[in-house]
């Protein structure tokens, strides 16, 4: 499966499915207040936090949602560098969606251990495309700045402002705010200001807190703060930050039913066959006597002929391209490949629907908090009179009875667009019999002590798909080398 299909899940601030972050237009330093800077330097250090590379003296963000749907956000961070491990904070990277957002640094500066303030030069600011080199086309851009004079004992401070156009979905605003990370935080603060008439929902995870509330004219501001938060020391195979850190999610959607109609409308506009698709479906299902044979023919056609390319710009970040475009171009992301498969299945008179889920080893969906930002992948849910199917056409090397482990036993939001409704179901959990690796070895020991073996290995499930992918993307003349590498995992064993 293509791991790049949902890279945006790494960002903290989510608008609709994707991230809500920042960029740079210019840098104007604030007036210097010597007393304030000296106060920064006198804060706790390596003695108090020997395991930390840096201390977040301030980790603050605020969002203002206006009645016309526009949003203004600010990020303000003050970071004290403790040792060489903390120097990575000297590379500030903020991202933005160039289709909907523009942004600017209000200021950025380094305060050295003796109180000297050093501003980054103009050349220190650059713009990059974060997913260059991947089969992904996105309007996510990053502004990066290399902060000067970063050394143990120095302070980095910056503030950035972002302005966002109204969202693609009117009730699609959501934000996640974490109060704890892998470095200690002296003050973590988040506030949201929104019209009094705009409803929103806050869900707390691993903590609870009543926000401070203030009002001004037709707007209400809610503020949350936590002080003196220790770092989370990472460990092998530890639970995700979602399970152990205090964090909260805010969304303006009242419920999943409230969110569904606008999304269903977007989906409906994409699922429609043209004459070329109808002709191809007729060709593929010719002489197929039952529904499963038809599903196989159409599923394998998508796997073989529609290559994965991420197309995540503009409205395409949440709306699939039309089936006609996808069929003509012969490429698309998970939304596109699923949309084309659904269109072709329906043309073959098989019920099929989009299904959204979070594709990972953990199922992180919270049904109590309606927001599309919880999903990072779209697959297909198909129904026949005999059985149901979960189909992921992005796998490329799977069959209809195989289902990637990262999708199994996950909560999926099925968009029944033909009935104008949506529902949640759990995806299939395959048995260990369907997902394992077995090996039989026949060995003959010679008088000289050498051993001649006849070994056979059987792969099923994820292992089988990985092996097929290895063979698919390996030159035939390197097949022997591929198998030698597998066999040579046992010391002293070589292929004859």
C-alpha positions in Angstrom: 0.0 0.0 0.0 1.2 3.5 -0.7 2.3 5.0 2.5 2.3 8.5 1.0 -1.4 8.7 0.4 -2.1 10.4 3.7 0.9 12.3 4.8 -1.1 15.2 6.2 -2.0 13.2 9.3 1.2 14.6 11.0 0.0 18.1 11.4 -1.7 19.4 14.6 -4.1 22.0 13.4 -6.8 20.5 11.1 -9.2 22.3 8.9 -11.5 19.7 7.2 -9.2 16.8 6.4 -5.9 18.7 6.2 -3.6 20.8 8.3 -4.0 24.3 9.5 -0.6 26.0 9.8 1.6 28.9 8.7 4.0 30.5 6.2 6.2 33.7 5.9 5.9 36.9 4.0 8.3 39.1 6.0 10.0 39.7 9.3 9.6 42.8 11.4 11.2 42.7 14.9 9.2 43.8 17.9 10.6 46.5 20.3 13.2 45.0 22.6 12.3 45.0 26.3 15.6 44.1 28.1 13.9 43.1 31.3 11.7 40.7 29.5 14.6 39.0 27.7 16.5 38.6 31.0 13.5 37.0 32.5 13.5 34.4 29.7 17.1 33.6 30.4 16.5 33.1 34.1 14.0 30.3 33.6 14.7 26.6 34.4 17.4 24.8 32.5 19.3 21.5 32.0 19.7 21.0 35.8 16.0 20.9 36.3 15.3 18.9 33.0 18.4 16.6 32.4 16.5 14.5 29.8 15.3 17.4 27.7 16.9 19.0 24.7 14.9 22.2 25.0 12.2 23.8 27.1 9.0 25.3 25.6 8.7 28.4 27.7 5.6 29.3 25.8 3.5 27.2 23.4 0.6 29.3 22.4 -2.0 29.4 19.6 -5.3 31.3 19.0 -8.0 31.1 16.4 -10.6 33.7 15.6 -13.5 32.6 13.4 -15.5 35.5 11.9 -19.1 35.5 10.9 -18.2 35.4 7.2 -16.3 32.2 7.8 -12.8 33.6 7.6 -10.3 32.6 10.2 -7.3 34.3 11.7 -4.8 32.3 13.7 -1.7 33.1 15.6 1.2 30.9 16.8 3.6 32.2 19.4 6.5 30.0 20.7 9.4 30.7 23.0 11.9 27.9 23.2 15.0 27.6 25.4 17.8 25.5 24.0 19.5 23.3 26.7 22.0 21.2 24.7 23.0 20.0 21.2 19.9 17.9 21.0 17.7 21.0 21.3 19.5 22.7 18.4 17.0 21.1 15.9 14.5 23.7 17.1 16.6 26.3 15.3 15.1 25.1 12.1 11.6 26.6 12.2 9.2 25.1 9.7 5.6 26.2 9.3 3.2 24.9 6.6 0.2 26.4 4.9 -2.4 25.5 2.3 -1.7 27.8 -0.6 -5.2 27.4 -2.1 -7.0 28.8 1.0 -4.4 30.5 3.2 -1.8 33.3 3.3 0.4 34.0 6.3 3.3 35.9 7.7 5.8 35.9 10.5 5.2 38.8 12.9 8.7 38.4 14.2 11.4 35.8 14.7 14.6 36.3 16.8 17.2 34.5 18.9 18.2 35.8 22.3 21.7 34.6 23.2 22.8 33.6 26.7 24.2 37.1 27.4 20.9 38.8 26.4 22.0 39.8 22.8 19.1 39.7 20.3 20.0 38.3 16.9 17.5 38.5 14.0 17.5 36.0 11.1 18.8 37.5 7.8 16.6 37.7 4.7 18.5 34.7 3.2 17.6 32.6 6.2 13.9 32.4 5.0 13.0 29.9 2.3 10.1 28.0 0.9 9.9 24.3 0.2 7.4 21.7 -1.0 7.3 19.1 1.8 6.5 16.1 -0.3 8.9 16.6 -3.2 10.1 13.3 -4.6 6.8 11.5 -3.7 4.0 10.7 -6.1 1.9 13.4 -4.4 0.8 16.8 -5.8 -0.3 19.1 -3.0 -0.9 22.8 -2.3 0.7 22.4 1.1 3.8 24.6 1.2 6.3 25.2 4.0 8.2 28.3 4.9 11.4 27.5 6.7 13.8 29.7 8.6 17.2 28.9 10.0 17.5 30.8 13.3 20.9 32.4 14.0 23.1 32.0 17.0 21.4 28.9 18.3 23.5 27.4 21.1 22.9 25.9 24.6 21.4 28.6 26.8 19.9 30.7 23.9 16.2 31.5 23.4 14.3 31.2 20.2 11.0 33.2 19.9 8.7 33.7 16.9 5.1 34.6 16.2 3.2 33.9 13.0 -0.2 34.9 11.7 -2.4 33.0 9.2 -5.5 34.1 7.4 -7.8 31.5 6.0 -10.7 31.8 3.5 -14.0 30.2 4.5 -13.8 26.4 4.7 -14.8 24.0 1.9 -17.4 22.5 4.3 -19.3 25.2 6.3 -19.2 23.2 9.5 -15.8 21.6 8.8 -13.7 23.5 11.3 -11.7 21.5 13.8 -8.5 21.8 15.8 -6.5 19.5 18.0 -4.4 21.0 20.8 -1.8 19.0 22.7 -0.7 20.3 26.1 2.2 17.8 26.4 5.1 16.7 24.1 8.5 15.1 24.2 10.0 18.4 25.7 8.8 20.1 28.9 6.5 23.1 28.6 6.2 25.9 31.1 3.0 27.4 29.7 0.7 25.8 27.1 -2.2 28.0 26.0 -4.9 27.8 23.4 -7.8 30.2 22.8 -10.7 30.3 20.3 -12.9 33.3 19.5 -16.1 32.7 17.6 -19.6 34.2 17.1 -21.9 33.6 20.0 -24.4 32.0 17.6 -21.9 29.5 16.2 -22.1 26.2 18.1 -19.0 24.1 18.8 -18.1 21.0 20.7 -15.0 20.4 22.9 -13.8 16.9 23.7 -11.1 16.3 26.3 -8.7 13.4 26.3 -6.6 12.3 29.2 -7.7 15.4 31.2 -10.6 17.8 31.8 -10.6 21.5 32.2 -13.2 24.4 32.3 -12.0 27.2 30.1 -11.9 30.9 31.0 -14.6 32.7 29.1 -14.8 36.3 28.0 -17.2 38.2 25.7 -16.8 41.1 23.4 -19.8 42.4 21.3 -21.1 39.4 19.3 -18.0 37.2 20.0 -17.0 34.8 22.8 -13.5 33.8 23.6 -12.6 30.5 25.4 -9.1 30.0 26.8 -7.3 26.9 28.1 -4.0 26.9 29.9 -1.7 24.4 31.6 1.5 25.2 33.5 4.7 23.4 34.2 4.2 20.2 32.1 6.9 17.6 32.2 8.2 16.0 29.0 7.0 12.6 27.8 10.1 10.4 27.6 9.7 8.2 24.5 10.0 4.4 24.8 10.0 1.6 22.2 6.6 0.4 21.3 5.0 3.0 23.5 1.3 4.1 23.0 0.7 7.0 20.7 0.6 10.6 22.1 -3.2 10.4 21.6 -3.3 7.8 24.3 -1.1 9.4 27.0 -0.9 13.2 26.5 -3.5 15.6 27.6 -5.1 17.1 24.5 -8.5 18.4 23.3 -10.4 18.5 20.0 -12.7 21.3 19.0 -15.2 21.1 16.2 -18.0 23.3 14.9 -20.0 20.3 13.6 -23.0 19.5 15.8 -23.0 15.8 14.8 -22.0 13.4 12.1 -25.5 13.7 10.6 -25.0 17.5 10.6 -21.8 17.1 8.6 -22.9 14.3 6.2 -25.1 16.2 3.7 -22.4 18.6 2.3 -19.9 15.8 2.0 -22.5 13.5 0.3 -23.1 16.2 -2.2 -19.4 16.4 -3.1 -19.3 12.6 -3.5 -22.4 12.4 -5.7 -20.9 14.9 -8.1 -18.0 12.6 -8.8 -19.7 9.2 -9.1 -21.1 9.1 -12.7 -20.1 6.8 -15.6 -19.5 8.1 -19.1 -19.8 6.0 -22.3 -16.1 4.9 -22.1 -16.6 3.6 -18.5 -19.8 1.9 -19.4 -18.2 0.1 -22.4 -15.2 -1.0 -20.3 -17.4 -2.4 -17.5 -19.5 -4.3 -20.1 -16.2 -5.7 -21.5 -14.8 -6.7 -18.1 -17.9 -8.5 -16.8 -18.7 -10.3 -20.0 -19.3 -14.0 -19.2 -19.0 -13.4 -15.5 -21.7 -15.5 -13.9 -21.9 -14.1 -10.4 -21.3 -11.0 -8.4 -18.0 -12.0 -6.9 -16.5 -12.7 -10.4 -17.7 -9.3 -11.5 -16.1 -7.6 -8.4 -12.8 -9.4 -9.0 -12.7 -8.3 -12.6 -13.4 -4.6 -11.8 -11.2 -4.5 -8.7 -8.2 -6.1 -10.5 -8.7 -3.7 -13.4 -8.3 -0.7 -11.1 -5.3 -2.3 -9.3 -3.5 -3.0 -12.6 -4.4 0.1 -14.6 -5.0 3.1 -12.3 -1.7 4.1 -10.6 -1.5 5.9 -7.3 -0.8 9.6 -7.5 -1.8 11.9 -4.7 -3.8 14.9 -5.9 -4.3 17.0 -2.8 -4.8 20.6 -3.9 -7.8 22.9 -3.6 -11.1 21.2 -3.3 -9.4 17.9 -4.4 -8.2 17.6 -0.8 -11.6 16.3 0.2 -13.5 15.9 -3.1 -12.6 13.1 -5.5 -12.1 13.9 -9.2 -14.9 12.7 -11.5 -14.9 9.1 -12.6 -14.5 10.2 -16.2 -11.3 12.2 -15.3 -9.8 9.3 -13.3 -10.5 6.8 -16.1 -9.1 9.0 -18.8 -5.9 9.9 -16.8 -5.4 6.4 -15.4 -4.2 7.7 -12.1 -5.5 9.1 -8.8 -5.3 9.0 -5.1 -7.3 6.8 -2.7 -10.4 8.9 -3.1 -10.1 8.8 -6.9 -9.4 5.1 -7.2 -12.2 4.3 -4.8 -14.6 6.6 -6.7 -13.8 5.0 -10.1 -14.2 1.5 -8.6 -17.6 2.5 -7.0 -18.7 3.9 -10.4 -17.8 0.7 -12.2 -19.3 -1.6 -9.6 -22.6 0.3 -9.7 -22.6 0.1 -13.5 -22.4 -3.7 -13.0 -25.4 -3.4 -10.7 -23.4 -4.0 -7.5 -24.0 -1.8 -4.5 -20.9 0.1 -3.5 -20.1 3.1 -1.3 -17.2 5.3 -0.2 -15.9 4.4 3.3 -13.6 6.7 5.3 -11.2 5.4 7.9 -7.9 6.1 9.7 -5.5 3.7 8.1 -2.9 2.9 10.7 -2.1 0.2 13.2 -4.4 1.9 15.7 -8.0 2.9 15.3 -8.2 6.5 16.6 -11.7 7.4 15.6 -13.8 9.1 18.3 -17.5 8.9 17.3 -18.4 11.5 19.9 -16.4 14.2 18.0 -17.6 14.8 14.4 -14.7 15.9 12.2 -13.3 14.8 8.9 -9.8 15.3 10.2 -10.0 12.0 11.9 -9.8 10.2 8.6 -6.8 9.7 6.3 -8.0 7.1 3.8 -10.9 6.2 1.6 -11.8 2.6 0.5 -14.9 0.9 -0.9 -17.6 -0.9 0.9 -19.6 -3.3 -1.5 -22.7 -5.4 -0.8 -24.2 -8.3 -2.6 -26.9 -10.7 -1.6 -24.3 -13.2 -0.5 -21.7 -11.2 1.4 -20.1 -7.8 1.9 -16.6 -6.7 0.8 -14.0 -4.1 2.0 -11.9 -3.2 -1.0 -8.8 -1.1 -1.1 -7.7 -0.5 -4.7 -4.5 1.3 -3.7 -2.9 -1.9 -2.5 -2.0 -2.8 -6.2 -1.1 -6.4 -5.3 -4.0 -7.6 -3.2 -7.0 -9.7 -4.0 -10.6 -9.1 -3.0 -10.2 -11.5 0.0 -7.1 -9.8 1.3 -7.4 -6.7 3.3 -4.3 -4.7 4.7 -3.7 -5.1 8.4 -3.6 -1.3 8.7 -7.3 -1.2 7.7 -8.6 -4.1 9.7 -11.0 -3.8 12.6 -11.2 -0.1 12.1 -14.2 2.2 12.4 -15.3 3.3 8.9 -17.7 6.0 8.0 -19.8 4.6 5.1 -21.3 7.3 2.8 -24.5 5.9 1.4 -24.9 8.7 -1.0 -27.7 7.0 -2.9 -29.8 7.1 0.2 -28.5 10.5 1.4 -27.2 9.1 4.7 -24.1 7.8 6.4 -23.3 5.2 9.0 -20.4 3.6 10.9 -19.3 0.0 10.6 -16.2 -1.9 11.7 -14.0 -3.2 9.0 -13.2 -6.9 8.7 -10.8 -8.5 11.2 -9.0 -11.3 9.4 -8.1 -14.5 11.3 -4.5 -15.6 11.9 -5.0 -18.4 9.4 -5.6 -15.8 6.7 -2.6 -13.7 7.8 0.5 -15.7 8.5 3.7 -17.1 7.1 4.5 -20.8 7.3 7.6 -22.7 6.2 8.4 -26.4 5.6 12.0 -27.6 5.4 13.2 -31.1 4.4 16.9 -31.5 5.4 19.4 -34.2 4.4 22.5 -34.4 6.5 25.6 -35.7 4.6 28.4 -37.8 6.3 30.7 -34.7 6.1 28.2 -32.7 8.3 26.9 -30.5 5.5 23.1 -30.2 5.1 21.1 -30.0 1.9 17.6 -28.5 2.4 14.5 -28.2 0.4 12.5 -25.3 1.9 9.1 -23.9 1.0 7.6 -20.8 2.5 3.9 -19.9 2.2 2.8 -16.3 2.6 -0.7 -15.1 3.2 -2.3 -11.7 4.1 0.1 -8.7 4.5 3.2 -10.9 4.0 1.8 -12.2 0.7 1.1 -8.6 -0.5 4.6 -7.4 0.5 6.2 -10.3 -1.3 4.1 -9.6 -4.4 5.1 -6.0 -4.3 8.8 -6.9 -3.9 8.5 -9.1 -7.0 6.5 -6.6 -9.0 9.1 -3.8 -8.5 12.2 -6.1 -8.8 14.0 -6.7 -12.2 13.7 -10.3 -13.2 17.4 -10.8 -13.2 17.5 -9.8 -9.5 14.9 -12.4 -8.5 17.7 -14.8 -7.4 19.3 -12.1 -5.3 15.9 -11.4 -3.7 15.4 -15.0 -2.7 19.0 -15.4 -1.6 18.5 -12.5 0.8 15.5 -14.2 2.3 17.3 -17.6 2.7 20.5 -16.1 4.0 18.8 -14.8 7.0 19.7 -18.2 8.3 23.5 -18.1 8.7 25.6 -20.2 6.4 22.8 -21.1 4.1 23.2 -20.4 0.4 21.1 -21.1 -2.7 22.5 -23.8 -5.0 
